[in-house]
Amino acid sequence: MNSNYLIPANSKRSQLILNWLKPIDLIILVSGALVTAILAFIFGSKATFVGLVLMCVPLLVCVTLVLQVPNYHNVRQLLTNIFTYFFIRPRTYYWRGWCVDDEE
């Protein structure tokens, strides 16, 4: 054997829960489902259509956060990167012009 081997493209996915969830993503998803279930038990019998939609909002938000996005892990990771890029570590670029003579 000449030590030439291929690493599978999905080797990182084997470290995830159900091949697409990190532990924090699973916690977010389960907590959204629990909040929705608790709201359904509390207001279920006397809820109108608008009430039913509002009860499902926590679950919909959590599912949206853990949806996969190309080039990122999920929407939560994308939002974290956007927030970090614009607010935590803003980059400063200094323009010195096309012809700079540092010998002055």
C-alpha contacts under 8 A as a table, 3 or more apart, distances in Angstrom:
res1	aa1	res2	aa2	distance
1	M	4	N	7.61
7	I	11	S	7.32
8	P	11	S	5.53
9	A	12	K	7.88
10	N	13	R	5.33
10	N	14	S	7.21
11	S	14	S	5.75
11	S	15	Q	7.78
12	K	15	Q	5.70
12	K	16	L	7.46
13	R	16	L	5.39
13	R	19	N	5.06
13	R	20	W	6.60
14	S	17	I	7.87
14	S	19	N	5.81
15	Q	19	N	7.14
16	L	19	N	4.77
16	L	20	W	5.57
16	L	21	L	5.37
16	L	22	K	5.41
16	L	23	P	7.86
17	I	20	W	6.06
17	I	21	L	4.90
17	I	22	K	6.04
17	I	23	P	7.09
18	L	21	L	6.33
21	L	24	I	7.91
21	L	25	D	5.61
21	L	26	L	6.08
21	L	66	V	7.72
22	K	25	D	5.15
22	K	26	L	6.40
23	P	26	L	5.12
23	P	27	I	6.27
24	I	27	I	4.98
24	I	28	I	6.18
25	D	28	I	5.08
25	D	29	L	6.13
25	D	66	V	6.07
26	L	29	L	5.06
26	L	30	V	6.03
27	I	30	V	5.23
27	I	31	S	5.96
28	I	31	S	5.22
28	I	32	G	6.20
28	I	62	C	6.12
29	L	32	G	5.27
29	L	33	A	6.31
29	L	59	L	7.31
29	L	62	C	5.41
29	L	63	V	6.28
29	L	66	V	7.38
30	V	33	A	5.03
30	V	34	L	6.08
31	S	34	L	5.01
31	S	35	V	6.14
32	G	35	V	5.22
32	G	36	T	6.18
32	G	58	P	5.18
32	G	59	L	4.55
32	G	60	L	7.92
32	G	61	V	7.70
32	G	62	C	5.59
33	A	36	T	5.11
33	A	37	A	6.07
33	A	58	P	7.39
33	A	59	L	5.31
34	L	37	A	4.98
34	L	38	I	6.05
35	V	38	I	5.12
35	V	39	L	6.14
35	V	58	P	6.71
35	V	59	L	7.62
36	T	39	L	5.13
36	T	40	A	6.09
36	T	55	M	5.72
36	T	56	C	5.81
36	T	57	V	7.67
36	T	58	P	6.10
36	T	59	L	6.06
37	A	40	A	4.95
37	A	41	F	6.21
38	I	41	F	5.14
38	I	42	I	6.20
39	L	42	I	5.11
39	L	43	F	5.90
39	L	44	G	7.29
39	L	55	M	5.94
40	A	43	F	5.40
40	A	44	G	4.54
40	A	52	L	7.89
40	A	55	M	6.52
41	F	44	G	5.35
43	F	46	K	5.89
43	F	47	A	5.73
44	G	47	A	5.45
44	G	52	L	7.78
47	A	50	V	7.70
47	A	51	G	5.09
47	A	52	L	6.10
48	T	51	G	4.96
48	T	52	L	6.19
49	F	52	L	5.07
49	F	53	V	6.30
50	V	53	V	5.12
50	V	54	L	6.16
51	G	54	L	5.03
51	G	55	M	6.08
52	L	55	M	5.02
52	L	56	C	6.44
53	V	56	C	5.25
53	V	57	V	6.58
54	L	57	V	5.23
55	M	58	P	7.05
56	C	59	L	5.47
56	C	60	L	6.18
57	V	60	L	5.03
57	V	61	V	6.07
58	P	61	V	5.23
58	P	62	C	6.23
59	L	62	C	5.15
59	L	63	V	6.04
60	L	63	V	5.13
60	L	64	T	6.05
61	V	64	T	5.10
61	V	65	L	6.28
62	C	65	L	5.09
62	C	66	V	6.52
63	V	66	V	5.36
63	V	67	L	6.27
64	T	67	L	5.33
64	T	75	V	6.99
65	L	74	N	6.86
65	L	75	V	5.02
65	L	76	R	4.98
66	V	74	N	5.45
66	V	75	V	6.00
66	V	76	R	6.38
67	L	74	N	5.32
67	L	75	V	5.90
68	Q	72	Y	7.37
68	Q	73	H	5.91
68	Q	74	N	4.12
68	Q	75	V	6.38
69	V	72	Y	5.53
69	V	73	H	6.29
69	V	74	N	5.03
69	V	75	V	6.13
69	V	78	L	7.88
70	P	73	H	7.50
72	Y	75	V	7.63
72	Y	77	Q	6.56
72	Y	78	L	6.21
73	H	77	Q	6.11
73	H	78	L	7.62
74	N	77	Q	5.39
74	N	78	L	6.39
75	V	78	L	4.95
75	V	79	L	6.14
76	R	79	L	5.22
76	R	80	T	6.16
77	Q	80	T	4.99
77	Q	81	N	6.17
78	L	81	N	5.16
78	L	82	I	6.22
79	L	82	I	5.06
79	L	83	F	6.07
80	T	83	F	5.18
80	T	84	T	6.05
81	N	84	T	5.07
81	N	85	Y	5.97
82	I	85	Y	5.14
82	I	86	F	6.22
83	F	86	F	5.44
83	F	87	F	5.66
83	F	88	I	6.95
84	T	87	F	5.53
84	T	88	I	4.70
84	T	89	R	6.05
85	Y	88	I	6.32
85	Y	89	R	5.65
85	Y	90	P	6.10
86	F	89	R	6.63
86	F	90	P	5.52
87	F	90	P	6.06
96	R	100	V	6.63
97	G	100	V	6.27
101	D	104	E	6.77
